[in-house]
């Protein structure tokens, strides 16, 4: 820029930010500054005064901040123009009135106004459409007290509630809720571990009932067959007796036939008794399997109730679930 030229202050916010990548060491600023001291450099939240060089002083398009070492990756780099609010020139009565001097002064004051505009935009303020005329001045500092609107909404005041006590109460409630949730999870896990074996027992009981029913059916069929055999044997004995009566000349052979027929009849009768006993046993096994299945289903229902109670500790168990009896 030549000596006759002056800085032009455009409509540009005098503040820019970057996130460092750990490699880049040069960061540009797009707004003009009058002196190197007019530029503030922040690394994170720390204002840094050394370890970099500033170029582009007095240039309309700004310049560059060149760090000696690249900022660490993830570091927020903030560059902003910060001017001292002051008048830098004085015009003497009847003295020279040079245009560049006047323009420089006006540029400086315009830059100060931009700086104030940025500061105001980052302050607590009412919405442009808010109909109230509330005062946003903060009340006196009271440690541990939150700030809120007063009763008529015209200003801010320290809330009478003890914020620290409220925080402690909320933290205690949160801890209690977390502990209750953990207990519920533990109960649910226990109930789940109990329910799975009970479900397996239910399946086993159902299979046992089916097998017992099949045994009962087979025993009934055996009993029927034995009864038919007994009837046939009785018929054979009767025929043998008739043959003996008709052919009395048979002698010992006839007596032998009668004896064999009687033995067969007695054997068949024994088989029928055994089949009858088997049928009775099968019926008893089926009844026992049915009872066991009902007992297992009741236990599974109790386990399901435990799961529900585990997730809702305030729920009251029914009498059979509380006592453990179906």
C-alpha positions as CSV (number, residue, x, y, z in Angstrom):
1,X,0.0,0.0,0.0
2,X,1.4,3.4,-1.0
3,X,1.8,6.3,1.4
4,X,-1.2,8.1,-0.1
5,X,-3.5,5.2,0.2
6,X,-5.5,4.3,3.4
7,X,-7.0,1.2,4.9
8,X,-10.6,0.5,3.7
9,X,-12.8,-1.0,6.5
10,X,-15.4,-3.1,4.8
11,X,-18.5,-4.9,6.2
12,X,-16.5,-7.9,7.6
13,X,-16.5,-9.3,11.1
14,X,-13.1,-8.8,12.7
15,X,-12.9,-12.3,14.0
16,X,-12.1,-15.7,12.5
17,X,-11.5,-19.2,13.9
18,X,-9.8,-22.4,12.8
19,X,-9.4,-25.9,14.1
20,X,-5.7,-26.9,13.9
21,X,-4.7,-30.2,12.3
22,X,-1.3,-30.5,13.9
23,X,0.5,-29.8,10.6
24,X,-0.6,-26.4,9.3
25,X,1.3,-23.5,10.9
26,X,0.0,-20.5,8.9
27,X,-3.5,-19.1,9.5
28,X,-4.9,-16.2,7.6
29,X,-7.1,-13.3,8.8
30,X,-9.3,-11.6,6.2
31,X,-9.8,-8.2,7.9
32,X,-7.3,-5.3,8.0
33,X,-5.3,-4.2,11.1
34,X,-3.4,-1.0,11.7
35,X,-0.6,-2.5,13.8
36,X,0.6,-6.0,14.9
37,X,-0.6,-5.3,18.4
38,X,-4.2,-4.9,17.1
39,X,-4.4,-8.6,16.5
40,X,-5.2,-11.0,19.4
41,X,-4.2,-14.7,18.9
42,X,-5.9,-17.4,21.1
43,X,-4.9,-21.0,21.3
44,X,-7.9,-22.7,22.8
45,X,-8.9,-20.3,25.6
46,X,-5.4,-18.9,26.1
47,X,-4.4,-15.5,24.8
48,X,-0.9,-16.0,23.2
49,X,1.6,-13.2,22.8
50,X,4.6,-15.0,21.3
51,X,5.6,-17.9,19.1
52,X,4.2,-16.4,15.9
53,X,4.7,-13.6,13.4
54,X,2.1,-11.4,11.8
55,X,2.2,-10.3,8.2
56,X,-0.2,-8.1,6.2
57,X,-0.3,-5.1,8.6
58,X,-2.1,-2.2,7.0
59,X,-3.4,-4.3,4.0
60,X,-7.1,-4.2,3.1
61,X,-7.2,-7.9,2.6
62,X,-5.6,-8.8,5.9
63,X,-2.7,-11.1,6.3
64,X,-1.3,-14.2,8.0
65,X,-0.3,-15.4,11.4
66,X,2.7,-17.8,11.0
67,X,3.4,-19.9,14.1
68,X,6.9,-21.1,14.8
69,X,5.5,-24.6,15.6
70,X,2.1,-25.9,14.3
71,X,-0.6,-25.9,17.0
72,X,-1.6,-29.3,18.3
73,X,-4.3,-31.1,16.4
74,X,-7.8,-30.2,17.6
75,X,-6.7,-26.8,19.0
76,X,-9.1,-24.0,18.4
77,X,-7.2,-21.0,16.9
78,X,-9.0,-17.7,17.2
79,X,-7.8,-14.5,15.5
80,X,-9.6,-11.2,16.2
81,X,-8.9,-7.5,15.8
82,X,-8.9,-5.7,19.1
83,X,-8.4,-1.9,19.0
84,X,-7.9,0.6,21.9
85,X,-10.9,2.9,21.8
86,X,-9.1,6.2,21.3
87,X,-8.7,9.1,18.9
88,X,-5.3,8.8,17.1
89,X,-5.2,12.2,15.3
90,X,-5.8,15.9,16.2
91,X,-6.5,18.6,13.7
92,X,-5.1,22.1,14.5
93,X,-7.1,25.2,14.0
94,X,-6.1,26.6,10.6
95,X,-3.7,23.8,10.1
96,X,-3.3,21.4,7.2
97,X,-6.2,19.2,6.5
98,X,-4.9,16.2,4.6
99,X,-7.4,13.7,3.3
100,X,-5.3,10.5,4.2
101,X,-5.1,11.6,7.8
102,X,-8.9,12.1,8.0
103,X,-9.6,8.8,6.2
104,X,-7.2,6.9,8.5
105,X,-9.0,8.4,11.6
106,X,-12.4,7.5,10.2
107,X,-11.3,4.0,9.3
108,X,-10.0,3.5,12.8
109,X,-13.2,4.7,14.4
110,X,-15.3,2.5,12.0
111,X,-13.1,-0.5,13.0
112,X,-13.8,0.3,16.7
113,X,-17.6,0.4,16.0
114,X,-17.3,-3.0,14.3
115,X,-15.5,-4.3,17.3
116,X,-18.3,-3.0,19.6
117,X,-20.9,-4.5,17.4
118,X,-19.3,-7.9,17.6
119,X,-19.1,-7.6,21.4
120,X,-22.7,-6.6,21.7
121,X,-23.9,-9.4,19.5
122,X,-22.2,-11.9,21.9
123,X,-23.9,-10.4,25.0
124,X,-27.1,-11.3,26.8
125,X,-29.9,-9.2,25.2
126,X,-33.6,-9.2,24.6
127,X,-35.2,-10.3,21.4
128,X,-36.1,-7.4,19.0
129,X,-39.7,-8.5,19.2
130,X,-39.9,-8.8,23.0
131,X,-42.6,-6.4,24.1
132,X,-41.2,-6.0,27.6
133,X,-38.8,-3.3,28.8
134,X,-37.0,-5.6,31.2
135,X,-33.7,-4.6,32.7
136,X,-30.9,-7.2,32.1
137,X,-28.6,-5.8,34.7
138,X,-27.3,-8.7,36.8
139,X,-28.0,-8.7,40.6
140,X,-25.2,-8.7,43.2
141,X,-23.2,-11.9,43.4
142,X,-24.5,-14.5,45.8
143,X,-22.5,-17.8,45.7
144,X,-24.7,-20.9,45.0
145,X,-27.7,-18.8,43.9
146,X,-29.2,-19.2,40.4
147,X,-30.3,-16.0,38.5
148,X,-33.9,-15.7,37.4
149,X,-36.6,-13.2,36.5
150,X,-38.3,-11.4,39.4
151,X,-42.0,-11.7,40.2
152,X,-43.2,-9.1,37.7
153,X,-40.7,-10.0,34.9
154,X,-39.0,-6.6,34.9
155,X,-35.5,-7.7,35.9
156,X,-33.2,-10.4,37.1
157,X,-32.8,-11.5,40.7
158,X,-31.0,-14.1,42.7
159,X,-33.3,-17.1,43.1
160,X,-34.2,-17.7,46.8
161,X,-33.8,-21.5,46.3
162,X,-30.5,-23.0,47.4
163,X,-29.1,-24.2,44.1
164,X,-26.4,-26.3,45.7
165,X,-29.1,-28.1,47.8
166,X,-31.3,-28.6,44.8
167,X,-28.3,-30.1,42.9
168,X,-27.6,-32.5,45.8
169,X,-31.2,-33.6,45.9
170,X,-31.3,-34.1,42.2
171,X,-28.1,-36.1,42.3
172,X,-29.4,-38.2,45.1
173,X,-32.6,-39.0,43.2
174,X,-30.6,-39.8,40.1
175,X,-28.4,-42.2,42.1
176,X,-31.4,-43.9,43.7
177,X,-33.0,-44.3,40.3
178,X,-29.8,-45.8,38.9
179,X,-29.6,-48.2,41.9
180,X,-33.2,-49.2,41.4
181,X,-32.6,-49.8,37.7
182,X,-29.6,-52.0,38.5
183,X,-31.6,-54.0,41.0
184,X,-34.3,-54.5,38.4
185,X,-31.7,-55.7,35.9
186,X,-30.3,-58.1,38.4
187,X,-33.8,-59.5,39.3
188,X,-34.6,-59.8,35.6
189,X,-31.4,-61.7,35.0
190,X,-32.2,-64.1,37.9
191,X,-35.7,-64.6,36.7
192,X,-34.5,-65.3,33.2
193,X,-32.0,-67.9,34.5
194,X,-34.8,-69.5,36.5
195,X,-37.4,-69.4,33.6
196,X,-35.2,-71.2,31.1
197,X,-34.8,-74.4,33.1
198,X,-38.6,-74.3,34.0
199,X,-39.5,-74.0,30.3
200,X,-37.3,-77.0,29.6
201,X,-38.9,-78.9,32.5
202,X,-42.3,-78.0,31.0
203,X,-41.3,-79.5,27.6
204,X,-40.0,-82.6,29.3
205,X,-43.2,-83.0,31.3
206,X,-45.3,-82.6,28.2
207,X,-43.2,-85.3,26.4
208,X,-43.5,-87.6,29.4
209,X,-47.3,-87.1,29.4
210,X,-47.4,-88.0,25.7
211,X,-45.2,-91.1,26.3
212,X,-47.4,-92.1,29.2
213,X,-50.5,-91.7,27.0
214,X,-48.9,-93.9,24.3
215,X,-48.0,-96.5,27.0
216,X,-51.6,-96.4,28.3
217,X,-53.0,-96.9,24.7
218,X,-50.5,-99.8,24.1
219,X,-51.4,-101.4,27.5
220,X,-55.1,-101.1,26.7
221,X,-54.5,-102.8,23.3
222,X,-52.5,-105.6,25.1
223,X,-55.3,-106.1,27.6
224,X,-57.8,-106.4,24.7
225,X,-55.6,-108.9,22.9
226,X,-55.2,-110.9,26.2
227,X,-58.9,-110.9,26.7
228,X,-59.4,-112.2,23.2
229,X,-56.8,-114.9,23.8
230,X,-58.5,-115.9,27.0
231,X,-61.8,-116.2,25.2
232,X,-60.2,-118.3,22.5
233,X,-58.5,-120.5,25.1
234,X,-61.8,-121.0,26.9
235,X,-63.4,-122.0,23.5
236,X,-60.6,-124.4,22.9
237,X,-61.1,-126.0,26.3
238,X,-64.8,-126.3,25.7
239,X,-64.1,-128.0,22.4
240,X,-61.7,-130.3,23.9
241,X,-64.2,-131.2,26.6
242,X,-66.8,-131.9,24.0
243,X,-64.4,-134.0,22.0
244,X,-63.7,-136.0,25.1
245,X,-67.4,-136.5,25.8
246,X,-68.0,-137.7,22.2
247,X,-65.0,-139.9,21.9
248,X,-64.7,-141.6,25.3
249,X,-62.5,-144.2,23.7
250,X,-59.6,-141.7,23.6
251,X,-58.7,-142.5,27.2
252,X,-55.4,-140.9,28.4
253,X,-55.0,-138.9,25.2
254,X,-58.3,-137.1,25.9
255,X,-57.3,-136.3,29.5
256,X,-54.0,-135.0,28.3
257,X,-55.8,-132.7,25.8
258,X,-58.0,-131.4,28.6
259,X,-55.1,-130.7,30.8
260,X,-53.2,-128.8,28.1
261,X,-56.3,-126.7,27.3
262,X,-56.7,-125.8,31.0
263,X,-53.1,-124.8,31.3
264,X,-53.4,-122.6,28.2
265,X,-56.5,-121.0,29.6
266,X,-54.7,-120.3,32.9
267,X,-51.7,-118.9,31.1
268,X,-53.9,-116.6,29.0
269,X,-55.7,-115.4,32.1
270,X,-52.3,-114.5,33.7
271,X,-51.4,-112.6,30.6
272,X,-54.6,-110.7,30.8
273,X,-54.0,-109.8,34.5
274,X,-50.5,-108.6,33.6
275,X,-51.9,-106.5,30.7
276,X,-54.5,-105.1,33.1
277,X,-51.8,-104.1,35.6
278,X,-49.8,-102.5,32.8
279,X,-52.8,-100.5,31.8
280,X,-53.3,-99.4,35.4
281,X,-49.7,-98.4,35.7
282,X,-49.8,-96.5,32.4
283,X,-52.8,-94.5,33.6
284,X,-51.0,-93.7,36.8
285,X,-47.9,-92.5,34.9
286,X,-50.1,-90.3,32.6
287,X,-51.8,-88.8,35.7
288,X,-48.4,-88.1,37.3
289,X,-47.1,-86.5,34.1
290,X,-50.1,-84.3,33.9
291,X,-49.7,-83.2,37.5
292,X,-46.0,-82.5,36.8
293,X,-46.8,-80.4,33.7
294,X,-49.3,-78.3,35.7
295,X,-46.8,-77.8,38.4
296,X,-44.1,-76.8,35.9
297,X,-46.5,-74.3,34.2
298,X,-47.3,-72.8,37.6
299,X,-43.6,-72.4,38.3
300,X,-43.0,-70.8,34.9
301,X,-45.9,-68.3,35.7
302,X,-44.2,-67.5,39.0
303,X,-40.9,-66.8,37.2
304,X,-42.7,-64.5,34.7
305,X,-44.2,-62.7,37.7
306,X,-40.7,-62.3,39.1
307,X,-39.6,-60.7,35.8
308,X,-42.5,-58.2,35.9
309,X,-41.8,-57.4,39.6
310,X,-38.1,-57.0,38.8
311,X,-38.9,-54.2,36.3
312,X,-41.6,-52.7,38.5
313,X,-40.4,-52.9,42.1
314,X,-43.6,-51.3,43.4
315,X,-45.9,-54.0,42.0
316,X,-47.6,-56.3,44.5
317,X,-47.3,-60.1,43.9
318,X,-50.3,-62.3,44.0
319,X,-50.5,-64.7,46.9
320,X,-49.5,-67.7,45.0
321,X,-46.4,-65.9,43.5
322,X,-45.4,-64.4,46.9
323,X,-45.7,-67.7,48.8
324,X,-44.1,-69.8,46.0
325,X,-47.2,-72.1,45.7
326,X,-49.4,-72.4,42.7
